[in-house]
Amino acid sequence: MSTSGRSVRGNPSGQAHPTETPMQAMVQETYGPADVLHLARISRPVFGPEDVLVRVHAAGLDRGTWHVTTGLPYALRLAYGMRAPKNPVPGLDLAGTVAAVGAAVTRFSIGDEVYGFGKGSFAEFAAASEKKLARKPANLTFVQASAVPVSASTALQALRAAGPIMQGQKVLILGASGGVGGYAVQLAKSAGAVVTGVSSTAKMDLVRFLGADHVIDYTRQDFAGGGDRYDLILDIAGNPTLSRLRNALTPSGTAVIVGGEEGGSWTGSMDRQLRALVLSPFISQRLTTVVGKENAADLEHLRVLIEAGTLRPVIDRTYTLEQTPEAMRYFEAGKARGKIVIIVRPHSA
């Protein structure tokens, strides 16, 4: 049955079957380093009645996709597959055009330009829930839009977890030059905060460009070793101990732990997040965590901010679909200044 039409009611299961025409995709049959990824021709994905089939123009590379590719920490395999990913195609961020829609889809039609979260976006086509897509910001290219969903949504939700940002509030952002951190700097600054970003020497200019009032070079200065205290700390992919975070907070300050790349192979940084949640009720400071949620409401909110000029994506490099392993290696090296994007359809991205 063709997926080129709008209705899929002819299928008793309520799902649309992939067309016989294969697509190019980056796939992996096992967990491991970037070398496990290779280009293949596979069937287009099956999608359900509430799903959209997106012709992918560009796909962002995020930290979660790297974790799923490597299979680390091991605990995540409980959700994604023990020996290999259940979905062999990696990728979550996407921007593209609607190629087909399920029978229950009401918000989109074929040809609409969308961005959001897909299932296996490192491919020419990806299935996505209608509830995880929004219309692409009009002032962004597909490449730019694909760099927004995961990182900007996570930054937005991390700031919300801390409570309303007050004018003049002092905010410290660890990992300010990365994908999530770059959006967090812009969002906190637009809310009226006095923002201090922490980065390496080579990325300090980027953090200033994003709007930070102050920048700390972590290779030369300990953010917790001086006299400054912050009302809010966003710890994005950092590794400070809870005691160091607390030392840098005001007595009633809040620290939101978004991620972290330290810890053992089994649980990674999750043990630090759990310890923060256990400790928080017994101290005057608030320690909390956030796990990014994929939803259209946040994408729509971000679209408004982007179209108003309040928020903008920063892209370090782009790679073709064939170059995805190279992109993954560059990401792992920690050199990226902003986001990395995989261009799937070069002439339309």
N, C-alpha and C positions, 0 to 999 in steps of 0.2 A: 504494500500500500504506500502510495507516495505521501511524503510529508510536505509537499509544496502547497497544499490547500489548507484552508483554515479549519475545517471540521475533521474530527477523527472519530465521529460517532459510529462508523462502520465497524470498529474494532470492539468486540465484546468486553475486552479487558480494560478499555478506556485509555489504552496507551497507543501512541503512534510508533510504528516500527521504522527503523532506519531505511532509507532508500538503498537500492542495490548499488548506487554509485558510491565508491569508497571515498574517504577523505584522508588527507595527510594529518598526522598527529605525532607528537613526541610521546613515546611510551616507555614504560619500565616494567620488567617482569619480576624484579626483585628490589629490595632496598639496598642502598649503597651510595657511593659518591656520584658525582656528575656523570661518570663514565657508564653508569647503568642506563642512562637515557639514550634513546636512538629514535630516528625518524622511521615511521612505518605507515602503510596504507591500511586503514581499518574501516569498518562500517560506521556510518554516522550514528550518533547516539539515539537510543530509544528515549522518548519523553512522554510524560503523563498528561492527563487532561488539564491540569493546572500549571503546566510547564510551557516554556517557550524554547524553540530551537533557534539559537543565535548563530548567525554567520560571523565568526570572530574576526575582527580586523586587527586588534592588538590585545595583549594580555600582560598584566603587571606581574612581576616576580616579588613575592612576599616571604617573610620569615617562616610562616606556617607551611608554605609549599616546600621550602627547603627541608623542614623537619620531616614532612611526609615522604619526600624523596629518599632521605637518608635513613628513615625509620628510627630516628633518635629524638627524644629518649624512648626507650623500649615501651614505656607505658602507653604511648599513643597508638601502638599497634593493636591494643585492645579494641580501639574504635575503627581503625583503618584497615586492619588485616594483619594476621600474625606473621605469615611468611612473605607476603607481598601485598601491595595496596589492592583493595577491592576494585578500585577504578585505576586501570593501568595508565591513564592519561593524567598528568599533574596539571596544576594551574587552577586558580580561583578567581582572581581579578579578570574582568573582561570588558571590552567595549566593541560594539558591532551593530549589525542590523538584524531585525527579526526575519527569519527565513520561514518559520511555520509556528503555529500556535495550537495548543490543546483546546479541546471543545469547551472547557470551562473558563478559558482566559477571556477577560473583559477589558483589560487596561491597554493591551497592545494589539497592533495589526501588522501584517507582513509589510516590511519596508521601514518600520520605525527604527530610529537610531536610539540605542539603549546602552546603559552601562550598569555594572553590578557584579554579582557573584554567580559564577557558573560551575558546573561539574566537569572539570577537565578542560580548562580553557586554552591549553597549549595544543590547539588543534583548529582545523578550519571550521568546525562546528562544535557547539557545546550546548547541552541542555541546562536550563536554569528555571527555577521556580519563579512564577510571576511575582511572588511576594519578595523576591530578592533582586528585582530590577527596577530601574527608573529611567526616564528619558535622559539621554546624554545632554550635559550642559551645552548650550548653543554656542558658547564662545570657546569651546575646547575641541581639538582634533580627537580622533579616536585614540591616538597614541597617548595624548595627555589625559583623556578620560579614563583610560585603563589603569593609570597610576593612582587613581583616587580610592576605589571602594574599600579595600581591606584596611589600608593604612589610615585614611582619613576617618573612616567609621570608628576604628579603634581609638584614635586620638579623641574624637568627639565623646565617645562613651567613657573614656578614662577621666576626662574633665567633668563629665556629669556625675561620675561616681564620687568625686570629691565634694560635690555640692556646688551651688552657684558661685561663680567667680565675682569677687567684689572689686570695685575700682581701687587701684593702688595695691591690691594684694600681691605679695611677693611669691612668685612661682619659680621653682627650679625644675628644669627638664634634663634628665640624664639620657643621653642618646639623642640629642637635639638635631643632629645632622642626618639621621636616618629617615626612612619612610614615615613611620608613625611620629617620630619626634619633630620632623619638619612641619607637619600639619599641626601638631600640638602647640608649637611655638606661635604659629599664626593665629590659631583659635584663642589661645590664652591672651595674646596681645590685643586681639580685636575685642575681647571682653573687658579690657581695661587694666589687665594685670601688668606688673613690673616683672618682666621675664628674664631669667638667667638661664642660658643654655650651656650644657657641658658637652665638649667634643674634643677630638684630637686637634693638634696644631694645624694640620692641613685643611681642616674643615671649618675653622673658626670664621672665615670670611662668609661662608655659606650661611651659618647660623645668624650672623649679623644681617645678611641680606634678607633673611626671612623675617626679621623684625625684632630679634632679641635685644634687650637693653644692655645686657652684660653677657660676656662669654667667658667660661672657664676652660682652660686647656688642662685636661685631666692628666697629661703627661708631666705637667709641671706644678700643678696645684691640686690639693685635696679639697673637694667641695665641703667636706665635713670638718676640715681642720682649722678653718678661719673663724671669725666672729660672726659671720652672717647666719641668720636664721630665717627660715622660709615658712610661709603659711601653708604651702602645698608643694610637695615633691612628686613629680611623675617619674618613676623609675622604669624606663623603657629599654629592655634588653641589656640591663646593667647587671652588676654582680656585687653591689655593696652589702655588707652585713646589715641586719636590722638595727644594730646599735649605732652604726654610722649614719643610717637614715634618720634615726631618732635624734642624734646629736645635731643634725642640720635643721631640724624642725623647731618651730616655736612650741611652747608648752602645750598648746591646744591645736597644733598643726596636723595636717593629714598627709600621709604618703600613700600613693596608689602604685602598686607594683603591677606593671603591665606584662612584663616578661623577664627573661634572663637567660643567659647562655652558659652559665656555670652550673655545677652540680654533677652528680653521677650519671652514668649511662642509662640507668633505669628510670629515674624520675626527673632528671634535669633540675630545673629551678623550682619545680612544683613544691618541694619540701620547704623552701624558704617562704613561699606564698602561704602555705598551710600554717607555718609557725607564726607568720604575721597575723593571720586571722585568729589564732588561738590566743596570742598575746594581747591583741587590741582591747578587749573588754576590761583588762586589768590596769590600763595606763591612761593618762590624760590625753595622750595623742591618739590619733586614729590611724590604724594601718589596715589597708584594704587592698583588694585585687580586682581585676576586671578581665573577663574573657569576652573577646569581640563577638557581637551578635550580628548576623546578616539580616538586614531588613530594608524594605523599600522606603520607609519613613525617614530613616537617617540619610539615605541616598538623595531623597527629595530635598531635605534640609541642606545638605551639602551642595546640591545643584544651585539652590537659591544663593548661597554664600559665594559660590564660584562665579555665577553670572553677575553678581553685584561687585565683583572684584575684591572681595574680602579674603578669599582663599585661592591659592594657585598651586598646581603641582610643580614639583621640581624634578626633572628627569636627568639622571647622570648619563646613561648610555642606552642605546637601543640595539637589539640583536634580531636577526632573522630567526624563523622557527628552527631552521637547521642548526643555528648557532646556540641553541638553548643550553647544551652542556657547558659551553664557554661562558655563557651568562651566569650559570649556576656557580662556576668556579670563581668568577669575579665577585659575585655576591658573597660567597663563603670567605673570601680573602678580607672582607670588611673594608674595601676601598671605596664603596659607592657613596656618592654625595647626592642623596635623594634616592629616587626610585630607578629601577631597571625595568625596561619594557621589552617584551617579545613582539615583534611585528609579524603578524600572520599573513596579512594581505597588503603587500607593499604599496600597491597603486591606489589604495583607498584609505590608508591609515593616516 
